[in-house]
Amino acid sequence: MDTHSEAPTATASEIREIVGALDDEVVELILELTPSTAEVLEAYTWLKSDQRLTHQAGYELQGKTARIFEILESEEPDFDGGLT
């Protein structure tokens, strides 16, 4: 069972608070997934994690979190970043 599915959907301002400056189109792509703030935070944290760079065995993002990660990863050079 996906524990994130019971949480309220993240807003555009919450996404920007977590991730930082993003184009409106990117925020819209994320919003279309109806993610929770926890899913956005998990994807962003994984994006900024050294573990992903070393291909940490035994952990993979799933579902919406994985899709958000893909969106953010494709935009990574273009945004300043939010939480550090």
C-alpha positions as CSV (number, residue, x, y, z in Angstrom):
1,M,0.0,0.0,0.0
2,D,1.3,3.4,-0.9
3,T,1.5,5.4,2.3
4,H,1.7,8.7,0.4
5,S,-1.7,8.3,-1.3
6,E,-3.6,9.4,1.8
7,A,-1.8,12.7,2.1
8,P,-3.3,15.9,0.6
9,T,-2.1,16.9,-2.9
10,A,0.9,19.3,-3.0
11,T,0.2,22.8,-4.3
12,A,2.4,24.7,-6.8
13,S,3.7,26.9,-4.0
14,E,4.6,23.8,-1.9
15,I,6.4,22.2,-4.8
16,R,8.4,25.4,-5.4
17,E,9.2,25.7,-1.6
18,I,10.7,22.2,-1.7
19,V,12.4,22.3,-5.1
20,G,13.1,25.9,-5.8
21,A,12.6,27.9,-8.9
22,L,10.9,25.8,-11.7
23,D,9.2,26.8,-14.9
24,D,5.4,26.8,-14.7
25,E,5.3,24.0,-17.3
26,V,7.5,21.8,-15.0
27,V,5.3,22.5,-12.0
28,E,2.2,21.6,-14.1
29,L,3.8,18.3,-15.1
30,I,4.3,17.5,-11.4
31,L,0.8,18.7,-10.4
32,E,-0.8,16.4,-13.1
33,L,0.5,13.5,-11.0
34,T,-1.4,14.8,-7.9
35,P,1.5,14.1,-5.6
36,S,1.7,14.7,-1.9
37,T,4.4,17.0,-0.5
38,A,6.1,14.0,0.9
39,E,6.4,12.4,-2.6
40,V,7.8,15.7,-4.0
41,L,10.3,15.9,-1.1
42,E,11.3,12.3,-1.4
43,A,12.0,12.7,-5.2
44,Y,13.9,15.9,-4.6
45,T,15.9,14.5,-1.8
46,W,16.8,11.5,-3.9
47,L,17.8,13.8,-6.8
48,K,20.2,15.6,-4.5
49,S,21.5,12.5,-2.7
50,D,24.9,11.0,-3.3
51,Q,23.4,7.6,-2.9
52,R,21.7,7.8,-6.3
53,L,25.0,8.6,-7.9
54,T,26.5,5.4,-6.5
55,H,23.4,3.4,-7.5
56,Q,22.5,2.5,-4.0
57,A,21.5,-1.2,-4.2
58,G,18.2,-2.2,-2.7
59,Y,16.4,1.1,-3.1
60,E,14.3,2.4,-6.0
61,L,11.8,5.1,-6.1
62,Q,8.3,3.9,-7.0
63,G,5.1,5.3,-8.5
64,K,4.6,9.1,-8.5
65,T,7.8,9.7,-6.6
66,A,9.8,8.0,-9.4
67,R,8.0,10.0,-12.1
68,I,8.6,13.3,-10.2
69,F,12.2,12.3,-9.9
70,E,12.4,11.8,-13.7
71,I,10.8,15.3,-14.3
72,L,13.2,17.0,-11.8
73,E,16.2,15.1,-13.1
74,S,15.5,16.3,-16.7
75,E,15.3,19.9,-15.3
76,E,18.2,19.7,-12.8
77,P,20.6,22.0,-14.6
78,D,17.9,24.6,-15.1
79,F,16.8,25.2,-11.5
80,D,18.5,26.7,-8.5
81,G,17.2,24.1,-6.0
82,G,15.2,24.6,-2.9
83,L,15.9,22.7,0.3
84,T,19.5,21.7,0.9
